[in-house]
Amino acid sequence: MLNRLQNILTNPVVVASVIAGILVVGFQRLGVLEPIELKAFDHMVQRRSALNPDPRLLIVAFTENDIQKLKQSSPNGNVLDTVLSKLERYQAKVIGLDFFRDVPVEPGHQKLLTRLKQSSRIVTICKLGSVREPAVPPPSGIESEAAGFADIIEDRDGAIRRNLLVVTPDPKSTCATPASLGLVVALQYLNIEPQFTPKGMELGKTVFQPIQADSGGYQNIDAQGFQILLNYRSESNVAQQVSFTDILSDRFNPSWVKNRIVLIGSTALSSQDVRDTPYSDGKQDNSGKMPGIVIHANKVSQILDAVSNKRPLFWFWSESEEILWTWIWTLVGGVLAWRIQHPLRLGLLTCTALGILLLSCFVIFIHAGWVPLAPPALGFLIAEAGIVTYTAFHNKQHKEKIALQIQEQKETISLLQALLRESGSRTTQAPTVIYYESLQNKLLNNRYKIAQVLGAGGFGYTYLAEDTHRPGNPTCVVKHLKPARNDDVFLEISRRLFKTEAEILEVLGKHDRIPQLMAYFEENQQFYLVQEYIEGHSLQEELTSGKCFDSAQAINFLKETLQVLIFVHAHGVIHRDIKPSNLMRRRKDERIILIDFGAVKQIQPQEPQENFTVAVGTVGYAPPEQFMGQPRLNSDIYALGMIAIQALTGTPAKHLERDSTTALVWRHLAQTTEELAAILDKMVSFDFHKRQQSAEEVLYSLQKL
């Protein structure tokens, strides 16, 4: 149990994910990611569907046109008094006046003050002020408690994303009101009183919970007072609008006023009360900006919708939930990079995964949830980059190690062959049945029970066996490799070659379509390799005489096998013996499996028999340079091309002939395309210089067909 836990904790994916998660959470807590989160928030606000104008609201706007017609930069007392009187006459339920009147704007200021004092429907404003700006009192004679503050909170980038509802008033301030203009207007319209509980502020059956300093994408913001995230209704059509001129000229329908909330304020750009919002993100003009009165209208609409359960308030995850969400995505990035090492596929899947993350956050946002986007995306990429870097370094180490092993392998083989030539040794193999019967009643390595002989050759035997140490006694393949001589010098050199070969096979066996090496051991001066058993049949069974592949089948076969060869050749390993019997069709998924890597076979003396696997390959499939003892990576390409031609023609490779130019004569025996034939002719060129130089080159040519 402890070992299993240790293996999990030291797994590169887990390590990379934890490190990436710690880094990202650290960046998040430092506020480094907040600007990205706010930009993402703005884009989601812009891309969600806008709501229809709120039928409960009417905006009476003091426009640029009104300024020009009335010749007033701000409406004077007479104009405001006239507008208010008409709105009251047509039975507006609540009127919010977003004009400061602490200083008289004549003529008519006194008349306006009288109306404001006598009316129970009109809510005026004051300004709380700050260290940099002094407070602004409500109109003379209006108690601060009866007004609403007009302060709007800006984020660090100047955009308005929060709705400040309640503050603790300073009794010494000239603006001592506890509630915002939007909240006062909404409460008066709803005719309810707020109840403050440990859960938050209750309005009817709805509980408003204040945002914290680190809610959503925020980090260390000033969350004083009672703030909620502002849920905008739309970019420009929040409520029906009429101008001062329309009201003064009676160019409006009285039903637009009756029983509604009427908000009065300036929408003229020259008033300088135009603010940045999520809709203005990235826009060069003022199209996404909003006048203060329109922002107040969005605030009022949000409160009304929340109380009536028409639109939910924004919600956020706890810190632990955000960390878990981030770590899950870092783990996904690590697993993806660990499992997919092809650059193009990894790139496509990375884009897909990040698209899913973005879509998930947007769907949650549509349902009023603001969850982190930048931290999981960054964690995903950091973990993925970490695994890619680790894998590249690990693969480089493996390749360097295998390169040394291959060099050692070559030197050892040369030494063994020299010893065989000096002694002139030729070993006669005992009949297969004798060896099989001698093993029937015992366990190899006290573990592997021989069940059946699969094959025999100059190098030894291949058995089907049961692994008695594993649950269910699963089937495996045991290769029994017999040295040609039993003297100490030959055995020691053979042992060195066997160990090197096993180490190479262990690395190659990590590919899904190469049998995994389960174990290797020496017993009674005999060498044994234990490999994964592939249930299926060899390609030899498919290439029966007279049966031919069509072009599509041949191309699919080549593509599958080339993908395995690319992996093998990337480690500097030449298979040396690619032939139909060494290509298995796995039953569970019909994929081609490459088996029987065989440099160890060279611990036997060479017997040049027809169609017999010798140290340098198999007649009909091995190219000339391999028979000369100088195999190259594209020697395997030659063998694969010969198998494909055999599959297309139905003619065994050893029966195909070459003309006087050394070109293989086969096209008249097959029905295939000129393009595929040209690729195959190049693959089986007699001169290795004229062949494709890599498996990638062949695969690329096939993919263009």
C-alpha positions in Angstrom: 0.0 0.0 0.0 2.8 2.4 0.9 4.7 1.5 -2.2 1.7 2.1 -4.3 1.1 5.5 -2.7 4.8 6.4 -3.2 4.5 5.4 -6.9 1.5 7.7 -7.3 3.1 10.6 -5.5 6.3 10.3 -7.5 4.5 9.9 -10.9 5.8 12.7 -13.2 2.2 13.7 -14.0 1.3 14.1 -10.4 4.5 16.0 -9.6 4.1 18.3 -12.6 0.4 18.9 -11.7 1.2 19.7 -8.1 4.0 22.1 -9.0 1.9 23.8 -11.7 -1.0 24.1 -9.3 1.2 25.7 -6.6 2.7 28.1 -9.0 -0.7 29.1 -10.5 -2.3 29.5 -7.1 0.6 31.7 -6.0 0.2 33.9 -9.1 -3.5 34.1 -8.4 -3.0 35.2 -4.8 -0.5 37.8 -5.9 -3.1 39.3 -8.2 -1.0 38.6 -11.3 -4.0 36.9 -13.1 -6.7 39.4 -12.1 -6.4 41.5 -15.2 -6.8 38.4 -17.4 -9.8 37.2 -15.3 -11.5 40.6 -15.7 -10.9 40.6 -19.5 -12.4 37.2 -19.6 -15.4 38.4 -17.5 -15.9 41.3 -19.9 -15.9 39.0 -23.0 -18.4 36.7 -21.4 -20.7 39.6 -20.6 -20.5 40.8 -24.2 -21.2 37.4 -25.7 -24.2 36.3 -23.6 -27.7 37.2 -24.8 -29.0 40.7 -23.9 -32.3 40.9 -22.1 -35.2 43.0 -23.3 -35.7 46.5 -21.8 -37.0 46.4 -18.2 -40.7 47.3 -18.4 -40.6 48.5 -14.8 -38.2 51.3 -15.6 -38.2 54.6 -17.6 -35.1 56.7 -18.1 -35.7 60.5 -18.6 -32.4 61.5 -20.2 -30.9 65.0 -20.4 -29.3 64.6 -23.8 -26.9 66.7 -25.9 -29.9 67.8 -28.0 -31.6 69.0 -24.7 -28.5 71.0 -23.9 -28.6 72.7 -27.3 -32.3 73.4 -27.2 -32.5 74.5 -23.6 -29.1 76.3 -23.7 -28.3 74.7 -20.3 -25.4 72.5 -19.5 -27.4 71.1 -16.6 -31.2 71.5 -16.2 -32.1 74.5 -13.9 -34.6 74.5 -11.1 -37.6 75.5 -13.3 -36.9 72.7 -15.9 -36.5 70.0 -13.3 -39.6 71.2 -11.3 -41.6 71.0 -14.5 -40.4 67.6 -15.5 -41.0 66.2 -11.9 -44.5 67.7 -11.8 -45.5 65.9 -15.0 -44.0 62.6 -13.9 -45.9 62.9 -10.6 -49.1 63.8 -12.4 -48.8 60.7 -14.5 -48.3 58.6 -11.4 -44.7 57.5 -11.5 -44.3 55.1 -8.5 -40.8 56.2 -7.7 -38.5 58.9 -9.1 -34.8 58.8 -8.8 -33.1 62.1 -9.4 -29.5 61.7 -10.4 -28.6 65.4 -10.3 -26.6 67.0 -7.5 -28.4 70.1 -6.2 -26.3 71.0 -3.2 -25.5 74.2 -5.1 -28.5 76.2 -6.6 -29.0 76.2 -10.4 -31.2 79.2 -11.1 -33.8 80.1 -11.9 -36.3 78.0 -10.0 -34.1 76.4 -7.4 -36.3 77.3 -4.4 -39.4 76.0 -6.2 -37.5 72.7 -6.9 -36.5 72.4 -3.2 -40.1 72.8 -2.1 -41.2 70.0 -4.4 -38.4 67.7 -3.2 -39.4 68.3 0.4 -43.1 67.7 -0.1 -42.9 64.7 -2.4 -42.7 61.2 -1.0 -41.9 59.7 -4.4 -38.7 61.5 -5.3 -35.3 60.1 -4.1 -32.4 62.6 -4.4 -28.7 61.9 -4.2 -25.6 62.8 -2.3 -21.9 61.7 -2.6 -20.1 59.8 0.1 -16.7 61.2 -0.9 -13.3 59.7 -0.3 -9.8 60.8 0.8 -9.3 62.5 -2.5 -12.8 63.9 -3.0 -15.0 65.6 -0.5 -18.5 64.5 0.2 -21.4 66.2 -1.5 -24.6 66.7 0.6 -28.2 66.2 -0.7 -30.3 69.2 -1.6 -30.8 71.7 1.2 -33.6 70.6 3.6 -33.4 66.9 2.6 -32.2 64.6 5.3 -29.3 62.4 4.3 -31.2 59.3 5.4 -33.9 60.0 2.8 -31.4 60.3 0.0 -29.3 57.6 -1.8 -25.6 57.9 -2.4 -24.6 58.0 -6.1 -21.1 56.7 -5.7 -20.1 54.1 -8.3 -17.1 51.8 -7.5 -14.5 51.4 -10.2 -12.2 48.4 -10.6 -8.4 48.9 -11.0 -8.8 49.2 -14.7 -11.6 51.9 -14.3 -14.5 49.6 -15.4 -17.7 49.3 -13.4 -18.4 45.7 -12.4 -19.6 46.0 -8.8 -22.9 47.3 -7.3 -22.3 49.0 -3.9 -25.6 48.7 -2.0 -25.0 49.6 1.6 -22.3 51.3 3.6 -21.8 52.2 7.3 -22.6 55.9 7.3 -20.2 58.4 8.9 -22.5 60.6 11.1 -20.1 63.5 10.7 -20.3 63.4 6.9 -22.5 65.7 4.9 -23.7 62.5 3.1 -24.7 60.2 5.9 -27.1 57.9 4.0 -26.5 54.1 4.4 -28.0 53.0 1.0 -27.3 53.6 -2.7 -29.7 55.4 -5.0 -30.5 52.1 -6.7 -31.3 50.3 -3.5 -33.4 53.1 -2.0 -35.5 53.3 -5.3 -35.9 49.5 -5.5 -37.0 49.2 -1.8 -39.5 52.0 -2.2 -40.8 50.3 -5.4 -41.1 46.9 -3.7 -42.3 48.4 -0.5 -40.1 46.1 1.7 -37.5 46.6 4.4 -34.1 44.8 4.2 -33.3 42.3 7.0 -29.6 41.8 7.8 -28.7 38.3 9.1 -25.5 36.3 9.3 -26.3 34.9 5.8 -26.5 38.4 4.3 -29.1 40.9 3.4 -32.6 39.5 3.0 -35.1 41.2 0.6 -38.3 39.2 0.7 -37.2 35.6 0.1 -33.9 36.5 -1.6 -30.6 36.6 0.3 -28.0 39.0 -1.0 -24.5 37.9 -0.1 -21.6 40.4 -0.3 -18.6 39.6 -2.4 -15.3 39.1 -0.7 -11.9 40.5 -1.5 -11.1 37.3 -3.5 -14.5 36.4 -5.0 -14.4 35.1 -8.6 -11.5 36.6 -10.5 -10.9 39.3 -7.9 -7.8 39.4 -5.7 -7.4 41.7 -2.7 -10.0 44.2 -3.8 -11.5 46.8 -1.4 -14.7 44.9 -0.5 -15.8 47.4 2.2 -19.5 48.0 2.5 -22.1 45.6 1.1 -21.2 45.0 -2.6 -22.5 42.5 -5.1 -21.2 41.8 -8.6 -23.2 43.9 -11.1 -25.2 41.8 -13.5 -25.8 44.0 -16.5 -29.1 43.7 -18.3 -27.8 44.8 -21.8 -25.3 47.1 -23.4 -27.5 49.9 -24.5 -31.2 49.0 -24.1 -31.7 48.7 -20.4 -35.0 50.5 -20.2 -37.2 52.7 -22.4 -35.8 56.3 -22.7 -37.3 59.7 -23.3 -35.6 63.1 -23.4 -36.3 66.2 -21.3 -37.6 67.8 -24.5 -40.0 65.0 -25.0 -41.4 65.4 -21.5 -41.5 69.2 -21.7 -43.3 69.0 -25.1 -45.6 66.1 -24.0 -44.2 63.8 -26.7 -44.6 60.6 -24.7 -47.2 58.1 -23.7 -48.4 58.6 -20.1 -48.5 54.8 -19.8 -44.7 54.8 -20.0 -44.7 56.6 -16.6 -47.6 55.1 -14.6 -46.5 52.8 -11.8 -42.9 52.7 -13.0 -39.6 53.6 -11.6 -38.4 56.8 -13.4 -34.7 57.6 -13.3 -33.7 61.1 -14.3 -30.1 61.9 -15.3 -27.7 63.1 -18.0 -26.7 60.9 -20.9 -24.8 63.7 -22.7 -21.1 62.9 -23.3 -20.2 66.5 -22.4 -21.5 65.9 -18.8 -18.4 63.7 -18.3 -20.6 61.2 -16.4 -19.8 58.4 -18.9 -18.1 55.4 -17.4 -16.2 52.3 -18.6 -18.1 49.0 -18.4 -17.5 45.4 -19.5 -19.0 46.3 -22.8 -16.3 48.9 -23.5 -13.5 46.4 -23.3 -11.3 46.7 -26.3 -13.4 49.3 -28.0 -11.8 52.5 -29.3 -15.0 54.6 -29.3 -17.5 55.3 -26.6 -20.0 52.6 -27.7 -19.4 50.4 -24.8 -19.4 53.1 -22.2 -22.5 54.0 -20.1 -23.8 57.2 -18.6 -24.1 57.1 -14.8 -27.9 57.1 -15.0 -27.9 54.0 -17.2 -25.6 52.2 -14.8 -28.0 53.1 -11.9 -30.8 51.6 -14.1 -28.9 48.3 -14.4 -28.4 48.3 -10.7 -32.1 48.8 -10.0 -33.1 46.2 -12.6 -30.7 43.6 -11.0 -32.2 44.1 -7.5 -35.8 43.8 -8.8 -35.0 40.7 -10.9 -33.3 39.0 -7.9 -36.2 39.7 -5.5 -38.7 38.4 -8.1 -36.5 35.4 -9.0 -36.3 36.4 -12.6 -32.5 36.6 -12.6 -30.2 35.0 -10.1 -27.4 36.9 -8.3 -23.8 36.0 -9.2 -22.3 33.2 -7.1 -18.7 32.1 -6.5 -16.8 29.1 -5.4 -14.9 28.9 -2.2 -11.2 29.1 -2.1 -10.8 25.3 -1.7 -13.2 24.7 -4.6 -11.2 27.0 -6.9 -8.0 25.3 -6.0 -9.5 21.9 -6.7 -10.9 23.2 -10.0 -7.4 24.5 -11.0 -5.6 21.4 -9.9 -8.0 19.1 -11.9 -7.1 21.1 -15.1 -3.4 21.0 -14.4 -3.8 17.2 -14.0 -5.6 17.0 -17.3 -2.8 18.9 -19.0 -0.2 16.6 -17.5 -2.1 13.4 -18.4 -2.7 14.7 -22.0 1.0 15.5 -22.5 2.0 12.1 -20.9 -0.3 10.1 -23.1 -0.1 12.0 -26.4 3.5 12.7 -27.5 2.8 13.4 -31.2 3.3 17.2 -31.5 0.4 17.8 -33.9 -2.1 15.6 -32.1 -1.0 17.2 -28.8 -1.5 20.6 -30.2 -5.0 19.8 -31.5 -6.0 18.2 -28.2 -4.6 21.1 -26.2 -6.8 23.5 -28.2 -9.8 21.2 -27.8 -9.2 20.9 -24.0 -8.8 24.7 -23.6 -11.9 25.2 -25.7 -13.8 22.9 -23.4 -12.5 24.8 -20.4 -13.6 28.1 -21.9 -17.0 26.7 -22.9 -17.5 25.3 -19.4 -16.7 28.6 -17.8 -19.1 30.4 -20.2 -21.9 27.9 -19.5 -21.4 28.4 -15.8 -21.3 32.2 -16.3 -24.6 32.1 -18.2 -26.0 30.5 -15.0 -24.6 33.4 -13.0 -21.5 31.7 -11.8 -18.1 33.3 -12.0 -15.4 30.6 -11.7 -11.7 31.0 -12.5 -10.6 30.7 -16.1 -7.0 32.0 -16.2 -5.6 29.8 -13.3 -6.8 26.4 -14.7 -5.8 27.4 -18.3 -2.3 28.5 -17.1 -2.0 25.4 -14.8 -3.0 23.2 -17.8 -0.3 24.7 -20.0 2.4 24.7 -17.3 1.8 21.1 -16.4 1.7 20.2 -20.1 4.9 22.1 -20.8 6.5 20.4 -17.7 5.6 16.9 -18.9 6.7 17.7 -22.5 10.1 19.0 -21.2 10.4 16.0 -18.9 9.5 13.5 -21.6 11.9 15.1 -24.1 14.7 15.0 -21.5 13.7 11.4 -20.5 13.6 10.3 -24.2 16.9 12.0 -24.9 18.5 10.0 -22.0 16.8 6.8 -23.2 18.1 7.4 -26.8 21.6 8.1 -25.5 21.5 5.0 -23.3 20.1 2.9 -26.2 22.7 4.3 -28.6 25.5 3.1 -26.2 23.7 -0.2 -25.8 23.4 -0.7 -29.5 27.1 0.1 -29.9 27.9 -2.3 -27.2 25.6 -4.8 -28.9 27.4 -4.5 -32.2 30.8 -4.9 -30.6 29.6 -8.0 -28.6 28.1 -9.5 -31.7 31.3 -9.0 -33.6 33.3 -10.6 -30.8 30.9 -13.6 -30.7 31.0 -14.1 -34.4 34.8 -13.9 -34.3 34.9 -16.6 -31.6 32.6 -18.8 -33.7 34.8 -18.4 -36.8 37.9 -19.2 -34.8 36.4 -22.4 -33.5 34.5 -23.3 -36.6 31.8 -24.4 -34.3 28.5 -25.7 -35.6 25.9 -26.8 -33.1 23.3 -29.3 -33.9 20.0 -28.4 -32.2 18.2 -31.2 -30.3 14.7 -31.9 -31.5 12.1 -29.5 -30.2 10.0 -32.1 -28.5 13.0 -33.2 -26.3 13.4 -29.6 -24.9 9.6 -29.2 -24.5 9.2 -32.5 -22.6 12.1 -31.6 -20.4 10.4 -28.4 -19.4 6.9 -29.8 -19.0 7.2 -30.9 -15.4 9.0 -27.8 -14.0 8.6 -24.1 -13.6 11.1 -21.8 -15.3 12.5 -19.4 -12.8 10.1 -21.0 -10.3 7.3 -19.0 -12.0 6.6 -19.7 -15.7 4.8 -22.9 -16.6 5.3 -24.0 -20.2 2.0 -24.8 -22.0 2.8 -25.0 -25.7 5.7 -24.7 -28.2 5.0 -21.8 -30.5 8.1 -22.1 -32.7 11.7 -23.1 -33.0 14.8 -21.9 -35.0 18.5 -21.7 -35.0 18.5 -19.4 -32.0 16.2 -21.5 -29.7 12.5 -21.9 -29.0 9.4 -19.9 -28.3 6.9 -21.2 -25.8 3.4 -20.2 -24.6 3.5 -20.1 -20.8 1.4 -19.3 -17.7 2.7 -16.8 -15.2 1.9 -18.5 -11.9 2.8 -15.5 -9.7 0.1 -13.3 -11.1 -3.7 -13.5 -10.4 -5.5 -15.7 -12.9 -2.2 -17.2 -14.3 -2.2 -14.9 -17.4 -0.6 -16.2 -20.6 2.8 -14.9 -21.6 5.4 -15.7 -24.3 8.8 -17.2 -23.2 11.7 -17.1 -25.6 14.4 -19.7 -24.9 17.7 -18.5 -26.3 20.5 -21.1 -26.6 24.1 -20.0 -26.9 26.1 -21.8 -29.6 28.9 -22.8 -27.2 29.0 -23.5 -23.5 32.6 -22.4 -22.7 33.0 -19.6 -20.1 34.3 -16.9 -22.5 31.5 -17.4 -25.0 28.8 -17.6 -22.2 30.0 -14.4 -20.6 30.0 -12.5 -23.8 26.6 -13.9 -24.7 25.3 -12.9 -21.3 26.4 -9.4 -21.9 24.6 -9.3 -25.3 21.5 -10.8 -23.7 21.4 -8.2 -21.0 21.8 -5.4 -23.4 19.1 -6.8 -25.7 16.7 -7.1 -22.8 17.3 -3.5 -21.7 16.5 -2.3 -25.3 13.4 -4.4 -25.5 12.2 -3.0 -22.1 12.3 0.5 -23.6 10.7 -0.4 -26.9 8.0 -2.4 -25.1 6.5 0.8 -23.7 4.9 1.4 -27.1 1.3 0.1 -27.2 2.0 -1.9 -30.4 5.2 -3.7 -29.3 5.0 -6.6 -26.8 6.0 -5.5 -23.3 9.0 -7.2 -21.8 7.9 -8.8 -18.5 11.1 -10.4 -17.4 14.5 -11.8 -18.4 16.6 -14.3 -16.6 19.3 -17.0 -17.0 18.9 -20.6 -15.9 21.3 -23.5 -16.4 23.3 -21.4 -18.9 20.2 -20.8 -21.0 18.7 -17.4 -21.5 15.0 -16.6 -21.3 13.0 -13.5 -22.3 9.4 -13.2 -21.1 7.1 -11.0 -23.1 3.5 -9.9 -23.3 1.3 -12.4 -25.1 -0.5 -10.8 -28.1 -3.8 -12.6 -28.8 -4.4 -12.6 -32.6 -2.9 -14.0 -35.8 0.2 -13.2 -37.8 0.0 -11.3 -41.1 1.3 -14.5 -42.7 -2.2 -16.0 -42.3 -3.7 -13.1 -44.3 -1.1 -13.3 -47.1 -2.2 -16.7 -48.3 -1.3 -17.6 -51.9 -3.7 -16.0 -54.4 -5.3 -13.6 -51.9 -4.5 -9.9 -52.5 -5.0 -6.7 -50.6 -6.5 -3.7 -52.4 -4.8 -0.3 -52.4 -6.7 1.0 -49.4 -5.9 -2.1 -47.3 -2.2 -1.9 -48.2 -2.1 1.8 -47.4 -3.7 1.3 -44.0 -1.3 -1.6 -43.3 1.7 0.6 -44.2 0.5 3.6 -42.1 -0.1 1.4 -39.0 3.3 -0.3 -39.2 5.2 2.9 -40.1 3.8 4.5 -36.9 5.5 1.8 -34.9 8.7 2.0 -36.9 8.9 5.7 -36.3 9.0 5.0 -32.6 11.6 2.2 -32.9 13.9 4.1 -35.3 13.6 7.2 -33.0 15.5 5.1 -30.5 18.2 4.2 -33.0 17.0 0.6 -33.2 16.8 -1.4 -36.4 14.4 -4.4 -36.2 16.4 -6.4 -38.9 13.7 -9.0 -39.3 10.4 -7.5 -40.5 8.4 -10.2 -42.2 4.7 -11.3 -42.2 5.2 -13.8 -39.4 6.6 -11.0 -37.2 3.6 -8.7 -37.7 0.6 -9.7 -35.6 -3.0 -8.6 -36.0 -4.2 -8.1 -32.4 -7.6 -9.5 -32.0 -9.1 -7.0 -29.6 -8.6 -4.0 -31.9 -7.3 -5.4 -35.2 -4.1 -3.3 -34.9 -0.8 -4.3 -36.3 1.8 -5.4 -33.6 5.5 -5.6 -34.3 7.1 -8.6 -32.6 10.4 -10.6 -32.4 13.2 -8.1 -32.2 16.1 -10.4 -32.7 19.8 -9.3 -32.3 20.1 -12.0 -29.6 19.6 -14.5 -32.3 23.2 -13.8 -33.3 24.5 -15.9 -30.4 23.9 -18.8 -32.8 26.2 -19.7 -35.7 24.8 -18.7 -39.1 23.0 -21.3 -41.2 22.3 -19.7 -44.7 19.2 -21.8 -45.5 16.4 -20.5 -47.8 13.7 -18.5 -46.0 15.5 -19.1 -42.7 15.9 -16.3 -40.2 19.6 -15.7 -39.8 21.6 -13.0 -38.0 21.0 -10.5 -40.9 17.3 -11.1 -41.7 15.1 -13.3 -43.8 15.6 -14.1 -47.4 13.1 -12.2 -49.6 12.6 -9.4 -47.1 16.1 -8.3 -46.0 17.8 -5.8 -48.3 21.3 -6.4 -49.8 23.2 -4.2 -47.3 21.7 -6.2 -44.5 23.1 -9.4 -45.9 26.5 -7.7 -46.1 26.3 -7.0 -42.3 25.6 -3.3 -42.6 21.9 -2.8 -41.8 20.5 0.8 -41.8 17.2 2.3 -40.6 15.8 2.2 -44.1 16.6 -1.5 -44.3 13.4 -2.0 -42.3 11.6 0.2 -44.9 12.8 -2.2 -47.6 11.3 -5.2 -45.7 8.0 -3.4 -45.1 7.8 -2.4 -48.8 8.3 -6.1 -49.8 5.5 -7.2 -47.5 3.2 -4.6 -49.0 4.0 -5.7 -52.6 3.4 -9.3 -51.6 0.1 -8.3 -50.1 -0.9 -6.5 -53.4 0.3 -9.2 -55.8 -0.4 -12.4 -53.8 3.2 -13.5 -54.6 5.7 -14.4 -51.9 8.5 -11.9 -51.7 11.2 -14.5 -52.4 9.6 -15.3 -55.7 9.6 -11.7 -57.0 12.5 -10.9 -59.4 14.4 -7.8 -60.5 15.2 -6.7 -64.0 18.6 -5.8 -65.4 18.4 -2.3 -63.8 17.8 -4.0 -60.4 14.2 -2.6 -60.4 11.6 -5.0 -58.8 9.2 -6.4 -61.4 5.7 -6.6 -59.8 3.3 -4.0 -61.2 1.8 -6.3 -63.8 0.7 -8.6 -60.9 -1.2 -6.0 -59.0 -4.1 -3.5 -59.4 -3.0 -0.3 -57.7 -2.6 3.4 -58.3 0.5 4.9 -59.9 1.2 7.0 -56.8 1.2 4.1 -54.4 3.3 2.0 -56.8 5.9 4.8 -57.0 6.2 4.9 -53.2 6.6 1.2 -53.0 9.2 1.1 -55.8 11.2 3.6 -53.9 10.9 1.7 -50.6 12.3 -1.5 -52.2 15.1 0.2 -54.2 18.2 -2.1 -54.4 20.4 0.8 -53.5 19.6 2.1 -50.0 20.6 5.6 -51.1 17.6 5.7 -53.4 15.1 4.7 -50.8 13.2 7.0 -48.4 15.6 7.7 -45.6 13.1 7.6 -42.8 9.8 6.1 -41.8 8.4 9.6 -41.4 9.2 10.3 -45.1 7.2 7.3 -46.2 4.3 8.1 -43.9 4.1 11.7 -45.2 4.1 10.4 -48.8 1.2 8.0 -48.0 -0.8 10.7 -46.2 -0.7 12.9 -49.3 -2.4 10.2 -51.4 
